[in-house]
Amino acid sequence: MSIYNQPIRNKKLFTAVIVAAVLVMFVLRGILLRQGKVGTPSALSPDQIQQELQKTEIHVRTGSAQGHGTVLQMNRQDRKDVFYVVTAGHLRGDAGETLQITDSKGSAFTGDVRSDNTKKDFLLVRCEGKALESVSFSEDLYYQTKQGDTVYYLKSDGTLAAGTVLSASADVEGVGSGMLVIAGDAENGMSGGGVYNSAGYYLGMISAGTDEGTIACVPGNVIVDAFRKVR
């Protein structure tokens, strides 16, 4: 055996140990997620959640159609303040590539559609200007969402409403598959709005109400994954 092969073998062994350690951490994380032991932020009061949603939720208008949207991110591009919004795709109608966005303080913006996910019925929209605030999203917290959890959303008039998770991933006829489904009263004008957990973290987007008194929502992880590809 040549002594020159020894460093190579040691390097291979070191690499194997690192890979094994990463795999162990990944498996442990999965176990903790299923057991709900990953750190969870403290719950907020309904009044606190209402205050948070007034900053992150916006109104969307496209001609005769109107609904809500959620500010996903704020940053600066080319020395300009910009922010990105997700809203329901069916609000677009024949509005073309621009939407009218208004925040809770009445500031108006024009949004340019950057992505149209027709399968999941959501739009990603870029606006120039400064939003009030952007949402907090945690993939870990999303995967801890379970049946019976209390969630919050805004009704069409901007008042806070509470619902209950029925399923974190269900097929809803006429709407889509893998949907977050909650028990709650749907109203015209709520489409595109966000659904939040008791700590004020974003869970998904309201897509449609059903005849059974439930609300089907696009999961937040699906929206965030799509958003990462269009910035």
Residue pairs with C-beta under 8 A, 6 or more apart in sequence:
29 38
32 38
33 140
33 143
33 144
36 144
36 146
38 140
38 141
38 144
40 141
40 144
40 199
41 141
41 199
41 200
41 201
42 199
43 198
43 199
44 52
44 198
44 199
44 200
46 152
46 160
46 162
48 200
49 152
49 160
49 196
49 198
49 200
50 160
52 133
52 196
52 200
53 152
53 153
53 154
53 160
53 194
53 196
53 200
54 104
54 132
54 158
55 71
55 104
55 132
55 133
56 70
56 71
56 132
56 133
56 134
56 135
56 194
56 202
57 68
57 69
57 70
57 71
57 104
57 154
57 193
57 194
58 68
58 69
58 70
58 71
58 85
58 101
58 102
58 103
58 104
58 131
59 66
59 67
59 68
59 69
59 101
59 102
59 103
60 66
60 67
60 68
60 69
60 85
60 87
60 91
60 99
60 100
60 101
60 111
60 192
61 99
61 100
61 101
61 102
62 91
62 92
62 93
62 95
62 99
62 100
63 93
63 94
63 95
64 93
65 91
65 93
65 95
66 91
66 189
67 87
67 88
67 91
67 189
67 190
67 191
67 192
67 193
68 87
68 154
68 189
68 190
68 191
68 192
68 193
68 194
68 206
69 85
69 86
69 87
69 101
69 125
69 192
69 193
70 85
70 86
70 87
70 135
70 192
70 193
70 194
70 202
70 205
71 83
71 84
71 85
71 131
71 132
71 133
71 134
71 135
72 83
72 84
72 85
72 86
72 124
72 134
72 135
72 137
72 223
72 224
72 227
73 83
73 84
73 134
73 227
73 231
74 81
74 82
74 83
74 130
74 131
74 133
74 134
75 81
75 82
75 83
76 82
80 128
81 128
81 129
81 130
82 126
82 127
82 128
82 129
83 126
83 127
83 129
83 130
83 131
83 134
84 114
84 124
84 125
84 126
84 127
84 227
84 231
85 101
85 111
85 124
85 125
85 126
85 127
86 122
86 123
86 124
86 125
86 192
86 205
86 223
86 227
87 99
87 122
87 123
87 125
87 191
87 192
87 205
88 121
88 122
88 123
88 191
88 192
88 205
88 206
88 207
89 116
89 117
89 118
89 120
89 121
89 122
89 123
90 121
90 191
91 99
91 123
91 191
91 192
92 99
92 113
92 116
92 123
97 112
97 113
98 110
98 111
98 112
98 113
99 110
99 111
99 113
99 123
99 125
100 108
100 109
100 110
100 111
101 108
101 109
101 110
101 111
101 125
101 127
102 108
102 109
103 109
103 131
103 132
104 132
104 158
105 132
107 129
109 127
109 128
109 129
110 127
110 128
111 125
111 126
111 127
112 125
112 126
112 127
113 123
113 124
113 125
114 124
114 125
114 126
114 230
115 123
115 124
115 226
115 227
115 229
115 230
116 123
117 123
117 124
117 226
119 176
120 176
120 207
120 218
120 222
121 175
121 176
121 207
121 208
121 218
122 192
122 205
122 207
122 218
122 223
122 226
124 223
124 226
124 227
124 230
135 194
135 196
135 201
135 202
136 200
136 201
136 202
137 201
137 202
137 220
137 224
138 201
139 221
139 224
141 197
141 199
141 201
142 201
142 203
142 219
142 220
142 221
143 168
143 221
145 165
145 168
145 180
145 197
145 203
146 165
146 168
147 165
147 166
147 167
147 168
148 164
148 165
149 164
149 165
149 197
149 198
150 162
150 163
150 164
150 165
150 197
150 198
151 162
151 163
151 164
151 165
151 182
151 195
151 196
151 197
151 198
151 203
152 160
152 161
152 162
152 163
152 195
152 196
152 197
152 198
153 160
153 161
153 163
153 184
153 190
153 193
153 194
153 195
153 196
153 206
153 215
154 160
154 161
154 190
154 193
154 194
155 161
155 185
155 187
155 190
156 187
156 188
156 189
156 190
161 184
161 185
162 184
163 182
163 183
163 184
163 195
163 215
164 182
164 183
164 184
165 180
165 181
165 182
166 181
166 182
166 183
166 214
167 179
167 180
167 181
168 180
168 219
169 178
169 179
169 180
169 219
170 178
170 179
170 180
170 181
171 177
171 178
171 179
172 179
172 181
172 208
172 210
172 216
174 208
175 207
175 208
175 210
175 216
176 207
176 216
176 218
178 219
178 222
179 207
179 216
179 217
179 218
179 219
180 195
180 203
180 204
180 216
180 217
180 218
180 219
180 220
181 214
181 215
181 216
181 217
182 195
182 214
182 215
182 217
183 213
183 214
183 215
184 213
184 214
184 215
185 209
185 213
186 206
186 208
186 209
186 210
186 215
187 209
190 206
190 209
190 215
191 206
191 207
191 208
192 205
192 206
193 205
193 206
194 202
194 203
194 204
194 205
194 206
195 202
195 203
195 204
195 205
195 206
195 215
195 217
196 202
196 203
197 203
202 220
203 217
203 219
203 220
204 217
204 218
204 219
204 220
204 222
204 223
205 217
205 218
205 220
205 223
206 215
206 216
206 217
207 216
207 217
207 218
208 215
208 216
209 215
209 216
210 216
